[in-house]
Amino acid sequence: MKLGVCCAENGFPAVGKSGFSYAEIATAFVRGKDNASILELKKRAEENGLTIDGFNGFFTGNISLYNDPIDKLLDFSEEAFNAAAVLGASYCVVGSGAYRAVPEGMDREKAYDSFMNLMDHMGKRAAGYGVDVILEPLRKAETNLLNTLSEGLEFCRAIGNPNVGCLVDFYHFFMNGEDLSVFDTLRPGELRHVHIARPDPDRGQPKAEDAVVLKEWADALKRAGYSGRVSVECAWKGDFEQGTKEAYANLEAFR
């Protein structure tokens, strides 16, 4: 598996020095930028031995997934897809828990269908840029729609779009109390990406004391045939550079 870190531009030097291969950045860092500025960002990553492989934090600002016209949402999305293509990135993670949450007073089934339709159209638009749209199930404290990996997989299967897939974030997986048996139900290619932090409510970087659980997670991925990217997305504890070194050392089971 290929290891990377979710970080901002100022994190590139530490991430590169620690042995990671790529950075995953928030879409906010490319919104409103022209292609020349985006290429400068790519250059700074490369100077630190990194590629920028994808985006997270997809929806920002005053966007409303349930009130704005779908054309507006797709135009907003396409800006990120274009930036990804310029960077050579191949995926956009759609977590955005507050944005996709079912608003108070809205019919839950209607919201579910509306979000499904949007993700399908985003996948079709992203295909033209060689980019995958990846749903991130989030713990119940962060959204009221699509919390578990099983729910995310069912959602993506129902869409049936080859450019729309699912992610597992092991922090959310842990906090939800989900069972690793779900990995035995995976179909080839439907798990597109992985986020990881330590198995603890503090969401810190992986530590040596987490070795047993980390290996269980890695083994579940390997049994499912997953060999893609694993991004550290965590609440860094202590010095960032030391934290990235610690994380890399403790993810041996994923390499």
HELIX and SHEET records of a PDB file:
HELIX    1   1 GLU A    9  GLY A   11  5                                   3    
HELIX    2   2 PHE A   12  LYS A   17  1                                   6    
HELIX    3   3 THR A   27  PHE A   29  5                                   3    
HELIX    4   4 ASN A   35  GLU A   47  1                                  13    
HELIX    5   5 ILE A   70  LEU A   87  1                                  18    
HELIX    6   6 GLY A   97  ARG A  100  1                                   4    
HELIX    7   7 ARG A  108  ALA A  127  1                                  20    
HELIX    8   8 LEU A  149  ILE A  159  1                                  11    
HELIX    9   9 PHE A  170  ASN A  176  1                                   7    
HELIX   10  10 LEU A  180  THR A  185  5                                   6    
HELIX   11  11 ALA A  208  ASP A  210  5                                   3    
HELIX   12  12 ALA A  211  ARG A  223  1                                  13    
HELIX   13  13 PHE A  240  ALA A  249  1                                  10    
HELIX   14  14 GLU A  252  PHE A  254  5                                   3    
SHEET    1   A 9 LYS A   2  CYS A   6  0                                        
SHEET    2   A 9 TYR A  22  ALA A  26  1                                        
SHEET    3   A 9 THR A  51  ASN A  56  1                                        
SHEET    4   A 9 TYR A  91  VAL A  94  1                                        
SHEET    5   A 9 ASP A 132  LEU A 135  1                                        
SHEET    6   A 9 VAL A 164  ASP A 169  1                                        
SHEET    7   A 9 LEU A 191  ILE A 196  1                                        
SHEET    8   A 9 ARG A 229  VAL A 232  1                                        
SHEET    9   A 9 LYS A   2  CYS A   6  1                                        
END                                                                             
